[in-house]
Amino acid sequence: MSYPAPSVSSLPETAFPSASLLRQQNQNVNQSERSASLALGTGVLLGSIFGHGFGRLIAFGAAAGLIYRGMTGHCPLYEKLQVDTMTPEEKLTGSTADFTGV
């Protein structure tokens, strides 16, 4: 017996809050740090692809974290330490670049 897959339209609106709203509420990294994180994460990722041994796995994990931080503007470590480097203008206007494409 097969069951039909639920459609997105049948789910409550709160199940999928606006992605841009979530990003803006959770951002705690300013634009220059985001750009640096993306650049460094990309470099580390390339190094991990061509690396050898267990260090390659560690480098891949670090690259993933840096790329996440750069794409979303959210740093879980900053959140734990209650650090926020966004400027008042970025917070007010939400003017940080949206790298996620959503």
C-alpha positions as MATLAB code, in Angstrom:
seq = 'MSYPAPSVSSLPETAFPSASLLRQQNQNVNQSERSASLALGTGVLLGSIFGHGFGRLIAFGAAAGLIYRGMTGHCPLYEKLQVDTMTPEEKLTGSTADFTGV';
ca = [
       0.000    0.000    0.000;
       1.458    3.376   -0.942;
       0.637    6.710    0.598;
       0.772    9.989   -1.294;
       3.622   12.290   -0.339;
       2.446   15.399    1.515;
       2.578   18.539   -0.561;
       4.247   21.671    0.708;
       0.956   23.557    0.298;
      -0.706   21.228    2.804;
       1.778   22.130    5.548;
       1.140   25.075    7.881;
       2.804   28.330    6.844;
       4.916   28.316   10.023;
       6.557   25.047    8.929;
       8.681   26.963    6.408;
       9.353   30.484    7.640;
      10.861   32.843    5.136;
      14.508   31.910    4.520;
      15.531   35.556    4.277;
      13.840   36.302    7.596;
      15.685   33.428    9.269;
      19.008   34.569    7.836;
      18.484   38.155    8.962;
      17.496   37.120   12.502;
      20.448   34.763   12.946;
      23.213   36.777   11.291;
      26.059   37.743   13.606;
      28.999   38.036   11.167;
      29.731   41.238    9.258;
      30.236   41.406    5.502;
      34.045   41.524    5.494;
      34.263   38.458    7.758;
      31.778   36.634    5.550;
      33.860   37.328    2.447;
      37.056   36.253    4.203;
      35.376   33.069    5.476;
      34.215   32.160    1.971;
      37.643   32.775    0.459;
      39.504   30.889    3.191;
      36.941   28.070    3.227;
      37.272   27.633   -0.525;
      41.055   27.499   -0.252;
      40.971   24.985    2.584;
      38.409   22.908    0.673;
      40.664   22.732   -2.368;
      43.571   21.771   -0.129;
      41.521   19.030    1.493;
      40.551   17.597   -1.887;
      44.172   17.173   -2.895;
      45.492   16.302    0.581;
      46.332   12.933    2.067;
      45.525   11.114    5.280;
      43.369   11.986    8.259;
      44.268   15.698    8.120;
      42.304   15.820    4.904;
      39.100   15.028    6.821;
      39.803   17.677    9.426;
      40.518   20.241    6.698;
      37.278   19.316    4.930;
      35.291   19.859    8.135;
      36.957   23.209    8.750;
      36.274   24.242    5.153;
      32.610   23.298    5.488;
      32.296   25.407    8.644;
      33.963   28.417    7.049;
      31.836   28.179    3.918;
      28.667   27.861    6.029;
      29.689   30.933    8.032;
      30.362   32.917    4.883;
      27.179   31.849    3.104;
      24.750   32.402    5.971;
      26.419   35.159    7.985;
      25.887   33.071   11.112;
      28.646   31.723   13.330;
      27.542   29.204   15.986;
      30.664   29.956   18.068;
      29.878   33.684   18.009;
      26.343   32.810   19.093;
      27.607   30.792   22.076;
      30.009   33.576   23.060;
      27.337   36.245   22.428;
      29.543   38.030   19.881;
      28.013   40.043   17.045;
      30.257   41.849   14.556;
      27.522   43.207   12.284;
      27.451   46.990   12.006;
      24.342   48.884   13.107;
      23.671   49.713    9.430;
      23.783   46.030    8.459;
      21.404   45.168   11.276;
      19.006   47.992   10.461;
      18.852   47.534    6.713;
      19.735   43.861    6.445;
      22.168   44.976    3.768;
      24.570   42.058    3.992;
      24.970   40.148    0.752;
      22.816   37.097    0.337;
      25.129   34.328   -0.867;
      22.592   31.541   -0.431;
      20.590   32.259   -3.573;
      17.272   31.756   -1.775;
];
